[in-house]
Amino acid sequence: MKLSELFGNLKIKEKILLDRDGTDPNLTRVEYDSRRVACGGCGNDSPGGVIYSCVKGGSVDGHDFAASAVDAGAAALLCEREMPIKIPQIIAAGTRAVMGEAASLLYGGPAEKMKMIGVTGTNGKTTTAYIVRSIIRASGEKTGMIGTIIYDDASEEIFAVHTTPEGPDIQLLLAQMTANGANYCVMETSSHGLDQGRIEGCRYDTVGFSNLTPEHLEYHANMENYFQAKRRLFAEYTRKNWRGAANADDEYGRRIIGEFGEHVSAFSLNRDAKEDGVYRASILKSGINGMTVLITLADGRAFEAEASIVGNYNAYNILEGIALSDALGFDVETIKRGIASCPQIPGRLERFSLGNGVTSFVDFAHSSDGMQQALATIKPLTKGHIRVLWGAGGDRTALKRPVIGEIMARFADHVVISTDNPRSEDPASIARDVEKGVKMCPRQVRSETILDREEAIHFILDAAESGDVVLIAGKGPERYIDYGTRQIPFLDCDKVLEWAKARSIEVLAK
């Protein structure tokens, strides 16, 4: 696509095209990292010119690297101010959002070629996305997925870097999905991604809202700003005749239902509520290895579904996934097969049944709500003691640290405080904040602080006896520990398996 054609098709009103060298280059891709201009970017080796987008980040301004991008071969710039470089430039406000739309145009509008499903909320996005993907697969259709743990282009999976990638990366993934024959894409949409306009170029057929609990307030400042970022998925990024689902048991979900009720169906675990047209679920049977859930659709049809995941909050995730799948037109038998065949979600109460009678779960619980939900799920399933290991991340909301410490002491018999991603903070200082909460609980429990996370995992597993459940929480599927100036490879699941191997303990099921 010629630069002039790209400029003409951008929907933004305030834009200027500077013809600095008399050329109208042919463009094939967008890059926002000057180091990727010459190397084909994210696996895209298409011939043709690159338009380099100058993005202002938290600590780095892409405008400072415009000259480097041109030296590397960029044929044009997308920037927020005129750059003193002899090269064609599109000047537009908010390049982070504009570059997503530009990439969509250059890659042939891939989102328009698929059914798009978007999910948002504080907790549950990943599990809901996996459930919807599993239901779509059960129908025989091909689907891609973009989320916190993996990016799936309908041919292969790679580990995710961000829940919602930058706009050009999203559009390239979508283009790869369509090339691989996908007719659907399931996508987690984070509050950061929505607030920064990373999903420009995408419009969704169905969208879901799970819940909103205090998180990312170091970015959003307050819960209302946080909610308004999530609300944008429904208000700004939906197609005509779109359908949605929102949690009626969450106060912010009720706001979504109230505002967009013509398009949005409610889902609820509240058996006492009598409203018609609500998707409902109740857990009929639950054990350490899964649960049976009674589902009632909005039209009153009811059926039982078998799932390998457990807990009330996962019943919400199943219900949201069903509501979205029903809106897409999938039948009950397909939905049941999809739920039954959905694998364990990495780092989401990921279960390890050990040969010594101990069950270990690895979970992402890093918020107060997430921790309470995880422990409340485990407690009635535990025959012995509950042991939990957790550490708070650095440079994030510090107020939650003692709160989660108190929650752990209230539910567990043994608490080990360790390191998560300390970033620029002192791990010992973070641990002391958590310990204050443990000591605030009237219920006295065994508690230790072991900052070395591998040592802590081995320690708590060594302490466990037959019938005990060990929850290793906070990092879930993350594959590193972030010390600010360096990241070291680290995966909680690997450490559980290494511990079992070193002690010749069989892993019976995973």
C-alpha positions in Angstrom: 0.0 0.0 0.0 1.3 3.4 -1.0 1.9 5.9 1.9 -0.6 8.3 0.3 -3.2 5.6 0.3 -2.5 4.7 3.9 -2.8 8.3 4.9 -6.1 8.7 3.0 -7.6 5.6 4.7 -6.7 6.5 8.3 -9.9 7.5 10.0 -8.4 10.0 12.4 -9.3 13.6 11.6 -6.2 15.5 12.8 -3.4 14.2 10.6 -0.8 15.7 8.3 1.3 14.1 5.6 4.7 15.7 5.1 6.2 14.9 1.7 9.8 15.5 2.7 11.7 13.8 -0.1 9.2 13.7 -3.0 8.5 9.9 -2.7 5.4 7.9 -2.1 6.9 4.6 -0.8 5.1 1.3 -0.9 4.6 0.1 2.7 4.0 -3.5 3.9 4.4 -3.3 7.7 4.5 -1.1 10.8 7.2 -1.2 13.4 7.5 0.7 16.8 10.9 -0.7 17.7 13.8 0.7 15.7 15.7 -2.5 16.2 13.1 -4.5 14.3 13.0 -2.3 11.2 15.7 -4.2 9.4 15.1 -7.7 10.7 11.5 -8.4 9.6 9.9 -7.6 12.9 7.8 -10.3 14.5 8.5 -12.9 11.9 7.2 -10.8 9.0 9.8 -10.9 6.2 7.5 -9.4 3.5 9.4 -7.2 1.1 8.6 -3.5 1.0 8.9 -0.5 3.1 8.4 0.0 6.8 6.7 2.9 8.5 8.2 3.4 11.9 5.9 4.6 14.6 7.4 6.9 17.2 5.6 5.8 20.4 6.0 7.6 23.8 6.4 5.1 26.5 6.8 5.5 30.3 10.6 5.9 30.2 11.5 5.9 26.5 10.3 8.1 23.6 10.3 6.5 20.2 10.9 9.9 18.6 14.4 9.7 19.9 15.1 6.6 17.8 13.6 7.9 14.5 17.0 8.5 13.0 18.1 5.0 13.9 15.0 3.6 12.3 15.6 5.5 9.1 19.2 4.4 9.1 17.9 0.8 9.4 15.7 1.3 6.3 12.4 2.8 7.4 10.7 4.3 4.4 8.4 6.7 6.4 7.6 7.8 9.9 4.4 8.0 12.0 5.0 10.6 14.6 3.4 13.1 16.9 5.7 16.0 15.9 7.6 16.9 12.8 11.0 15.2 12.8 14.1 17.0 11.2 14.7 14.0 8.9 14.3 14.0 5.1 11.7 11.3 4.9 7.9 11.3 4.4 6.0 11.6 7.7 2.5 11.2 8.9 1.9 13.5 11.9 -0.9 12.5 14.2 -1.7 12.6 17.9 -1.5 9.4 19.9 0.7 7.3 17.6 0.3 4.2 19.9 -3.4 3.9 18.9 -2.9 5.1 15.3 -0.3 2.5 14.5 -2.8 -0.3 15.2 -5.2 1.1 12.7 -2.3 1.6 10.2 -1.2 -2.0 10.7 -4.7 -3.2 10.1 -4.9 -1.4 6.8 -1.4 -2.7 5.7 -2.3 -6.3 6.7 -5.6 -6.3 4.8 -8.0 -5.8 7.8 -7.6 -9.3 9.3 -10.0 -8.7 12.1 -12.8 -8.1 9.5 -12.3 -11.7 8.2 -13.0 -13.4 11.5 -15.5 -13.6 14.3 -13.8 -11.6 17.2 -14.4 -12.5 20.8 -13.1 -10.1 23.5 -13.0 -10.7 27.3 -12.1 -8.3 30.0 -12.2 -7.9 33.8 -9.7 -8.2 36.6 -9.8 -12.0 37.2 -10.9 -14.8 34.9 -10.0 -13.5 31.5 -7.5 -16.2 30.8 -9.6 -19.1 31.9 -12.7 -17.8 30.0 -10.6 -17.4 26.9 -9.3 -21.0 27.1 -12.9 -22.2 27.6 -14.3 -20.3 24.6 -11.3 -21.5 22.5 -12.0 -25.1 23.6 -15.7 -24.8 22.6 -14.9 -23.4 19.2 -12.4 -26.2 18.6 -15.0 -28.8 19.7 -17.2 -27.5 16.8 -14.4 -28.3 14.3 -13.6 -24.7 13.6 -10.1 -23.2 13.7 -9.5 -20.4 16.1 -6.6 -18.2 17.3 -6.1 -16.7 20.7 -4.3 -13.7 22.1 -3.9 -13.7 25.9 -1.8 -13.5 29.0 -0.1 -17.0 28.7 0.1 -17.7 24.9 -0.5 -16.3 21.5 -2.1 -19.0 19.3 -2.1 -18.2 15.5 -4.3 -21.3 14.8 -1.1 -23.3 13.8 1.3 -23.0 16.7 1.5 -21.4 20.2 4.2 -19.1 21.5 4.6 -17.7 25.0 2.9 -14.3 25.4 4.8 -11.2 26.3 1.9 -9.0 27.2 -1.8 -9.8 27.8 -2.7 -7.3 25.0 0.2 -6.7 22.7 1.0 -3.5 20.9 -1.3 -2.8 17.9 1.0 -3.8 15.1 1.8 -7.1 16.8 -2.0 -7.8 17.3 -2.7 -7.1 13.6 0.2 -9.3 12.5 -1.0 -12.2 14.7 -4.5 -11.7 13.3 -3.1 -11.8 9.8 -1.3 -15.1 10.6 -4.5 -16.5 12.0 -6.5 -15.8 8.8 -3.6 -17.2 6.7 -3.8 -20.4 8.8 -7.6 -20.7 8.2 -8.9 -19.4 11.4 -12.5 -18.1 11.4 -12.5 -17.0 15.1 -10.1 -15.2 17.4 -10.5 -15.2 21.2 -8.7 -12.2 22.8 -8.0 -11.0 26.3 -8.2 -7.2 26.5 -6.4 -5.6 29.4 -7.2 -2.2 30.9 -3.8 -1.0 29.8 -4.4 -2.1 26.2 -7.8 -0.6 26.1 -6.7 2.7 27.7 -3.7 3.0 25.3 -5.7 2.1 22.2 -3.7 -1.0 21.4 -6.7 -2.8 19.9 -7.4 -0.1 17.3 -8.2 -2.0 14.1 -10.3 -4.6 16.0 -14.0 -4.7 16.4 -15.7 -7.5 18.3 -18.8 -9.6 17.7 -19.1 -10.8 21.3 -17.5 -9.3 24.5 -17.5 -10.4 28.1 -16.9 -8.8 31.5 -16.0 -11.0 34.5 -15.5 -8.7 37.5 -13.5 -5.7 38.7 -11.4 -5.8 41.9 -8.6 -3.4 43.0 -5.6 -3.9 40.7 -3.3 -1.8 38.5 -4.2 1.3 40.6 -0.6 2.5 40.3 -1.6 3.1 36.6 -5.3 4.0 36.8 -5.2 5.9 40.2 -8.7 4.8 41.2 -11.4 2.2 40.5 -13.6 4.5 38.4 -10.7 5.1 36.0 -10.0 1.4 35.9 -13.7 0.7 35.2 -13.9 3.3 32.4 -10.9 1.7 30.7 -12.7 -1.7 30.8 -15.9 -0.2 29.6 -14.3 1.0 26.4 -14.4 -2.6 25.1 -18.2 -2.4 25.1 -18.6 1.3 24.1 -16.0 1.7 21.4 -14.8 -1.6 20.0 -17.9 -3.5 19.1 -19.6 -4.2 15.8 -23.2 -3.6 14.8 -25.5 -6.1 16.4 -22.8 -7.2 18.8 -23.6 -9.4 21.8 -22.1 -9.5 25.2 -22.2 -11.1 28.7 -21.5 -9.6 32.1 -21.4 -10.8 35.7 -24.6 -9.7 37.4 -23.0 -10.7 40.8 -20.4 -7.9 40.4 -21.2 -4.3 41.0 -19.3 -3.2 37.9 -20.8 -6.0 35.8 -24.3 -4.7 36.8 -23.2 -1.2 35.5 -22.3 -2.8 32.2 -25.6 -4.6 32.0 -27.5 -1.4 33.0 -25.9 0.6 30.3 -25.7 -1.9 27.4 -28.6 -4.2 28.4 -29.9 -4.3 24.9 -26.8 -6.1 23.8 -25.6 -7.7 27.1 -26.9 -10.8 28.8 -26.4 -11.3 32.5 -24.8 -14.4 34.1 -25.0 -15.2 37.8 -24.4 -17.9 40.4 -27.1 -16.3 42.6 -29.8 -19.1 42.8 -32.2 -16.8 44.7 -32.5 -14.2 41.9 -35.6 -14.7 39.7 -34.9 -12.6 36.6 -35.6 -14.2 33.3 -33.0 -14.2 30.5 -30.1 -14.8 32.9 -27.4 -17.5 32.4 -27.1 -19.5 35.7 -24.8 -22.2 37.1 -24.6 -24.2 40.3 -22.0 -26.7 41.3 -23.5 -30.1 41.8 -20.4 -32.0 42.7 -16.8 -30.9 43.3 -13.6 -32.7 44.1 -9.9 -32.1 43.9 -9.8 -33.2 40.3 -12.8 -31.3 38.9 -16.5 -30.6 39.2 -19.9 -31.1 37.7 -21.9 -27.9 37.0 -25.6 -27.5 36.3 -26.0 -24.9 33.6 -29.2 -23.0 32.8 -29.2 -21.0 29.6 -30.9 -17.6 29.2 -33.8 -19.3 27.4 -34.3 -21.8 30.3 -32.7 -24.9 28.7 -30.6 -26.8 31.3 -27.8 -29.3 31.2 -24.9 -30.7 33.2 -21.3 -30.0 32.2 -18.1 -31.8 33.4 -15.0 -29.7 34.0 -11.5 -30.5 35.1 -11.2 -27.1 36.9 -12.7 -26.4 40.4 -14.1 -23.5 42.4 -17.0 -21.0 42.4 -14.9 -18.5 40.4 -14.2 -21.0 37.7 -18.0 -21.7 37.6 -18.3 -18.0 36.7 -15.6 -18.4 34.1 -17.4 -21.4 32.6 -20.7 -19.5 32.6 -19.2 -16.5 30.9 -17.6 -18.8 28.3 -21.0 -20.5 27.7 -22.9 -17.2 27.4 -20.4 -16.0 24.8 -20.4 -19.3 22.9 -24.2 -19.4 23.0 -24.3 -15.9 21.5 -22.0 -17.1 18.7 -24.5 -19.9 17.9 -22.8 -23.0 19.2 -25.2 -25.8 20.3 -25.3 -27.4 23.7 -23.6 -30.6 22.8 -20.6 -28.7 21.3 -20.5 -26.5 24.5 -20.4 -29.6 26.7 -17.7 -31.2 24.7 -15.7 -28.0 24.7 -15.9 -27.7 28.5 -15.0 -31.3 29.1 -12.0 -31.2 26.8 -10.6 -27.9 28.0 -7.2 -28.6 29.4 -5.9 -27.3 32.7 -5.0 -23.7 32.2 -1.3 -23.0 32.9 -0.9 -21.2 36.3 -4.6 -21.1 37.0 -5.0 -23.6 39.9 -2.9 -25.9 37.8 -3.0 -29.2 39.7 -0.1 -31.6 40.4 -1.2 -34.8 42.2 1.9 -36.2 43.8 2.7 -39.8 44.7 3.1 -39.0 48.4 -0.6 -38.1 48.7 0.1 -34.3 48.5 -1.7 -32.1 45.9 0.0 -29.0 44.8 -1.6 -26.1 42.9 0.2 -23.4 41.0 -1.9 -20.3 40.7 -1.6 -16.7 39.5 -3.4 -15.3 42.5 -1.7 -11.9 43.0 -4.7 -9.8 44.1 -6.7 -10.0 47.4 -9.7 -11.3 45.5 -7.7 -13.8 43.6 -6.0 -15.2 46.8 -9.3 -15.4 48.7 -11.0 -17.2 45.8 -8.2 -19.7 45.4 -8.0 -20.5 49.1 -11.8 -20.6 49.5 -11.9 -23.1 46.6 -9.1 -25.3 48.1 -10.4 -25.4 51.7 -13.4 -27.7 51.4 -11.4 -30.0 49.1 -8.5 -30.5 51.6 -8.4 -33.5 53.9 -5.2 -32.4 55.7 -3.5 -29.0 56.0 -3.5 -26.0 53.6 0.0 -24.6 53.0 0.5 -21.5 50.9 3.5 -19.7 49.4 3.2 -16.2 48.1 5.2 -13.0 47.5 4.1 -9.6 46.4 5.4 -7.9 43.3 7.5 -4.7 43.6 6.6 -1.3 42.2 2.9 -2.2 42.3 0.1 -1.4 44.7 1.7 -1.9 48.2 -1.6 -1.6 50.1 -2.6 -5.1 49.1 0.4 -6.8 50.7 -0.8 -6.9 54.3 -4.3 -7.6 53.1 -3.3 -10.7 51.3 -1.1 -11.7 54.2 -4.1 -11.6 56.5 -6.2 -13.7 54.0 -3.5 -16.4 53.8 -3.4 -16.6 57.6 -7.1 -16.8 57.8 -7.4 -19.8 55.5 -4.1 -21.6 55.6 -2.3 -23.6 58.3 1.1 -22.8 57.1 2.3 -19.6 55.3 5.7 -19.1 53.5 6.4 -15.6 52.3 8.8 -15.4 49.4 9.9 -13.3 46.4 7.8 -12.6 43.3 9.0 -9.9 40.9 10.6 -7.3 43.3 11.6 -5.1 40.4 13.3 -2.0 41.9 12.2 -2.7 45.5 14.0 -4.6 48.3 12.5 -8.2 48.4 12.9 -8.2 52.2 11.0 -5.0 52.6 8.2 -6.4 50.5 8.1 -9.5 52.6 7.8 -7.5 55.8 4.7 -5.8 54.4 3.1 -9.2 53.8 4.2 -10.5 57.2 2.4 -7.6 58.9 -0.9 -8.9 57.5 -0.1 -12.5 58.6 0.4 -11.2 62.2 -2.8 -9.1 62.1 -4.9 -12.2 61.8 -6.3 -13.4 65.2 -5.8 -17.0 64.0 -2.2 -17.9 64.7 -0.5 -19.9 62.0 3.0 -21.2 61.2 4.8 -18.7 59.1 8.3 -18.3 57.6 9.9 -15.9 55.2 12.3 -17.6 52.6 13.2 -15.0 50.0 14.8 -17.5 47.6 11.7 -18.7 45.7 13.2 -22.1 44.7 14.3 -22.8 48.2 10.9 -21.7 49.5 9.0 -24.0 47.1 11.2 -27.0 48.1 10.8 -26.1 51.7 7.0 -26.0 51.7 6.7 -29.2 49.6 9.0 -31.0 52.0 6.8 -29.9 54.9 3.6 -31.2 53.4 2.2 -34.6 54.4 -0.4 -36.9 52.8 -3.7 -35.2 52.4 -2.2 -31.7 52.5 -2.7 -29.2 49.7 0.1 -26.8 48.8 -0.8 -23.6 47.0 2.1 -21.9 45.2 0.7 -18.5 44.3 1.5 -15.2 42.7 3.4 -16.0 39.5 1.3 -18.7 37.9 2.6 -19.1 34.3 5.2 -16.4 34.4 8.6 -17.6 33.2 10.9 -15.3 35.0 11.6 -13.3 38.2 12.1 -9.6 37.5 14.7 -7.9 39.6 14.4 -4.6 37.8 17.8 -4.6 36.0 17.7 -8.3 35.2 15.3 -11.1 34.7 16.1 -14.7 35.6 14.3 -17.7 34.1 11.9 -19.2 36.6 8.7 -21.2 36.3 6.9 -22.4 39.5 5.6 -25.5 37.7 9.1 -26.5 36.7 10.3 -26.2 40.3 7.5 -28.5 41.5 8.5 -31.1 39.0 12.2 -30.7 39.8 11.4 -31.2 43.5 9.4 -34.4 42.8 12.2 -35.8 40.6 14.9 -35.0 43.1 12.9 -36.9 45.8 11.8 -39.8 43.5 8.2 -38.8 44.0 5.9 -39.7 41.2 3.7 -37.0 39.6 0.5 -39.0 39.2 -1.5 -36.5 37.3 -1.1 -33.0 36.0 
